[in-house]
């Protein structure tokens, strides 16, 4: 009778044989399995279990193709996020408050496809079935680490938090300042960054990095084609939009920065710092009015430092919105977020995030900047505190997140004292592959 050691060697050999199944005959594989069972190396159940595990592993791998072929690799992936949100808003001095939010939702259902071609060319498409919108659709040529260029739909290089993958967010949702700057123009928010169709370039060299973009000025995302070329839907243009009088001038974006490492042992760490800027012609003005010769100018700076189990990141953003309050009355908007986090164990992490936005008279509601929150009326300022934890079941690929939210908005746009507050819980379960 075979000992345990020889049994594991045989099992390993079976696994290696089965991983080459794409190039072998199924009859030969079955013959190998039958022989191992007959010799008492494996039981029928063990052989069945091993075959199933190998099949699952093969299914999750990238499809590799001969290096001499033009298509060298095809990748398939996805990200699924399910949330529960329970948020209530109270408005000072009123007898009746807005209806609270108590809801489960499919936050994201991403389906991702990528192709690596020969000669440095590649392509990628990411589609969110939860909102019928695209997150990426690009063709890329990479000359080296120093230079690559992409054409299509991607995120503009402005807003450090906005550019963090949704699968890596520690506070479940992005901050008030990021939501105000980047989400679609609704007469208050700016719609100044995030998804754009255009040309993107970037690269790295010994810690230095840069990213540049020349794009449409409107945010593109949803699957419609905007055949009525002058119409935006919720401040967004369809990915097939051909533009119109209000969106026919290019927007410009750029980010530069440096990243590195320091220390040894328990104090070993890494850091990343950068400066970001952007310019959107004809996208400023009062309310949701665009195309009237009013511009939006953007600037910001960010830092992200990790030392051992502790990480702290933050960002400051500002915008000059020409006539953003009223004609000849500009809005100089600014805000920031700061996020400390600490890994209690390899699986458990504590997170806090505080953010604030000052609209300088343009206006902001809690529903503009705290996702799923009931509105507390139009105010001048808003902030949010998030206190939560992350449980990493399998890193970022399988994790559970939950936290407490307190948000507030203050002072009417005309300067009169006023206040609204949002409190509640948000949780999310994520699987990605």
N, C-alpha and C positions, 0 to 999 in steps of 0.2 A: 504493500500500500504506500502511496506517495506521501511524503511528509509535507508540512505546511509550506516550507520554503519552495519546494519544487512545484507545488500547486500554484503559488503566486507567479512563479516564472512562466508556467504554462498559460496562466490567465493573461499575463502581460503579452505573451506572444499572440494569443488570440485577439487581444485588443489591437495590436499593431497590424495584424492581418486584416481585421475588419475595417480599420481606418483607410486601408487602401482599396476598399470595395469598389470605388468608382472605376478602378482599372482592372478589377478581377471579375471572374465569372461567379454568379451567385451559387451555382452548383458546387464550385470548389470550396467556397466559404462554408456551405452546409456540410460538406464532407469533413472539413476540419472540425467543425462543432461536433458532429457525430462521433468522430474518432476520439476526441477528448472525453466525451461522455462514456464511450465504451470502455476506455482505459481507466475509468473511475476518477479522472482528474477533476471533472466538473459534474455536478448534478444537472438534470434538465432545467430545473428552476434557475440555477446559477448561470447557465449558458444563456437562458432567455433574458435574465436581468442584464447581463453584460452586453448582449446584443442591443438591447433597448437603450442602454446608456451611451454606447458608441454611436448609435443612430441619432440620438439627440445632440451629441457633441458635433457630429458632422453637419447637422441641420443648422446649427448656430454659427458655423464658421463662414468666413468670406469665401466667395467662389474664386479660386485662383486659376488663371489661364496662362498658357505658355507665354513666356516673356517675349517671344518673337511675334506674338499676335498683337494687333493694334489695341484691342481691348485686353488689358492685363488683369484687372480685378473688378469685381462687382460686389458691392456691399449693400446689405439691407438692414435696417434698424428701426427703432421706434421708441416712443416715450409716452406712457399713459399715466395720467395724474387724476385722482379722484379726490374731491374736497368736500368737507362739510363746513358751512359758514353759519354762525349764529351771531348776528350783530344788531344792536338796537341803538337808535339815535334819540336823544332828548334835546329840546330847544328851550333855553332859558326864557321864562316869561310867557310861555304859551301853555294852554290847557290841554291841547291835543298834539301828540307827537306822531311822527311818521310810522307807518307799519314796519315792524322789525323784519329782518331777514333771517329765516330759518330754512336752510336749503342744502341739499346735496347737489353736486354738479360735477360733470366731466370737464375738468379744467383744461386739459390738453389731451388730444389723441393724435400724436405725431406719427407719421409714416415717412421714413427716410430712405432714400435711394442714392447710391453713389457709383460712379464709374471712373476707374483709373485707366486712361489711355496711355499710349506710348508717347515719348518725346516731351514729357512734362505736362501734358494736357489732362484735364479731369472735368467732371461735371457732378453736380449734386442737386437734388430736389428734396425739400421737406414740406409736407402738407399736413395741416391741422384739420382733421375731420370734425373736431368739436366746434369749429367756427367757420368751416368752409373757406379757409384762408391759407395762403402760402407763408412759410417762414424763410424759405430760401429756394432759389432756382437760378443756379449760376453755372457758367462755364469758366474754367480757370486755366491759365498757363503759368507754371512755376519755373522760372529760369534758375533760381537758386534760393537759399534762405534769405538773401539780401533783397530779392525782388520777385514778386508774383503779381499777376493782374487778373481780375475777375470781371465778368460782364453778366448782368442780370439783376435778380432781386436778392438783396442782402441787407444787413443792418448797417446804417451809416456809422462811421467811427467817431461817435460822440456819445458820451454817457457811459462811464465805466460800469455802473450797475446794470444798465440796460444791456450791455454786451456780455455780461455773465450769463451763461446758459441757464435756462429755467430749471434744468435738472440739478444745478449746483447751488441754487439760491438757498441760503441758510434760514431766512426769515419767511419762507413760503412765497410771499409776494414782494414786489419791488416797492420802494419807498414813495412818500408823497411827492418829493421833488422830481423823481424819475417819472412818475405817472403824469405829473403836471407838464413837464417838458416834452414828453415823448408820445403820449397817447393823442388820438385824433383831435383836431381843433373843433371844439364845440361852442366856441364863443368865449371860453375862459382858458381852457388848456391850449397849449401852443401847437401840438402836433409837429414838433420841430426836429425829431430824430427818428430812431428805430427804422422800420422797413422802408427801403427806397429802391427804385429801379435805376440803374446807372452803371458806371465803371468804377472799380475799386482797385487800389494798389496798396502794397505793403511789403514789409520785410523786417528782418532782424540782423544785427551784427554785434557780436560780443556784448550782449546785454542791452544794447540800444535797439529800439524798435520804432516803427512809424507806420501810419495808415492814412491813406488819402482817398477821397471819393468825389466824383462829379456825378450828380444824380438829378432826377426829377425833384422839384421842390415839395410836392405833395407826398404824403405817406401812402405807399402802395402795399396792399396785402390781400384784400378779399378776392375771391375767384372770379368776380364779374369783369366784364371787359370795358365798362364805362363807354358804351357806344354813344351816349349823349356826352360829348367830350368835355363839356364845361361843368358837369355835375360831379360832386364828391358825395359819398355816402358816409355819414358820420365822420366827416373830415378825412376820409380815406378814398384813394382812387383804386380802381381795379388794376390787376397786373397787366391787362391788355389795353389800358388807357392810352389814347393818343394825344391827350392834353388839349388845352384850350387857352383862351386869352388870359386866364388867371394862373395857368401852370406851365407856361411855355418858356420859362427862363430857368437855367440850371442853378442848383444849390451846391455849395462847396463845403467840404468837411475835412478836418485833419486832426490827428493825434500823434504826439511824439512822447517818448518816455524811456525809462531805463529800469531794468530788473536785475537782481543779483542775489547772492547768498552771503551769509556771514556766520561766524561763531563755530563752536565745536560742541559735541556732546549734548547735554540738556539745553544749552543755550543756542544750539544751531538753529538758524532761521533763514528766511528769505524775505525779499521786499520787492515792491513794484511801485513806481511813481510815474506820473504823466501829466501832460497838459493837453487840453482839447479845445477845438474851436469850430465854428460853423457860420455860414452866411446863407440866408434864404431870401432871395429877392421877391418882392410882391406878396409875401406870405404874412405880413403884419397887418395892423389896423385894428379898429374897434370891433368887438364881437367876432363873429365868424367871417367877416368881410375880408376877402383877399383879392389880389390882383389890382389894387388901387395905387400902386407905387410905394407902398409902405413895406419896410423890410424887417427881418428878424436877424439880429446878430447874437451869436452864442459864444460863451467861453466857460472853461471849467478846469479843475485840477483834482487829482485823486491820489490816494496812497493806500497800500495794502501790505501789511507786515505780519509775518508769522514768526513766533519764537516758541519753539517746543510745541506744547499743546494749546498755546494762546495765539489768537489771531485778532487783529484790529484793522478795520478798513473804513474808509470814509471818502466823501466826495463833496465838493462845492461847485455849484453851477449858477450861472447868471445869464440873463438874456435882456437885450434891449429890443422891445417891440415898438416900432414906430407907430405913433397914434394908437397904441394898444388900449388906452382907456377911452379916448375920444380924439377926433381930428385935432392935431397939434398938441395932444396931451399923451406923451410917451409913457410906457410902462417899463420900468427898470426892475425886472423880476429876479429874485435870487432865492436860493435855498440850499440845504445841505442834508446829508445823512451820515451817521456814524454807527458802526456795528462791531462790537466786541463779541467774541465767542471763545469757548473753552472746551476742549475735549476732556471730559471727565474720565472716560475709558475709551478704548478703541471703537466702541459702538455708541456711546452716549455723549451728546454734545449739548451744552447750554448756550443759548443765543439771546442777545438783546439788540434791538435796532431802534434808534430814535432819528426822526427826520422832521424837517420843517420847511415851509414854503411861504414866502411873502410875495403876493401878486402885485403889489404897488398900485392898487386901484383897479386892476383888470377883473379881479373876482375869482373866487374858488369856492367850491362846495365840498363837503366831506365825500360825497359820491364821486367827485372828480378824482380824488387822490387816494382814498381808502377803498380798495376793490370790494364790491358788494355791499358797501355801507349805505343805509338810507341817507338822503340828502338832509342837511340841516339848514338850508338856505344859503344864499350867496354872501360870502364874507370876504375879508381881505387877506387873512392869514389862516394857515392850517398846520397842524402837526400830528404826529402819530408815534406812539410807543408800542413796541412789540417785545414780549418776553416769552420765550418758548424753549423747546428742546427738539433735538433730532435723534432718532434711533436708527442707526445704520445697520440694517439686517444683512445687506451685502453691498457695502459701500454706497455710492450714490445710485447704483443700479436698482436696489430694492431698499426703500427707507420709509419710515413713518415720521411725520412732523406734526407738531401741535403747539399752539401758543395763545396767549391772551393779548388782546388789542385794546388800546385806549387812544382814541383820536379826538381832536377838538378843532373847531374853527372859531375865529374871533374877529370882531369888529366888522361892521358893514363897510362896503366900498366907499360910502360917503363919510366914514369916520365915526359914526355913532356906535357906542358900545353895544355889543351883542355877543352871544356865545351859543354854540351847539357842541354836543359831545356824543361820541360813539364808543360803546363798550361791547366786548364779546369775545368769542373764541373762533379760531380757524384751525382746521387740521387737514392734512393731506397724506395720501398714500401714493407712492410712486414706484413704477416698474419701468426700467428702460433696458434696451438690448441693442 
